[in-house]
Amino acid sequence: MFKRMFWLGIGATLGFSTSWWVTRTVRQKIERYMPQQLTSSLATKARSVRGDVRAAIADGRQAMHEQEGILRAQIETRYAPKRGSA
């Protein structure tokens, strides 16, 4: 008789605690995806992406100017009048 009461108590405790944990987890997930939370997280991500895009554009422009300098130097050496031949 005591063995049955013990296992009944264990089962009831596990059932109640599991039910409480699942309920709490589901509520946290619902709160995370509420419109206010969603918009604030999207705004934060948008700011982060905007900063990354600006940095990428700046790096691209710098690389473009460096490559343009290299190409202009090559053109000048190729088409510059040779010294001593006049």
Residue pairs with C-beta under 8 A, 6 or more apart in sequence:
31 37
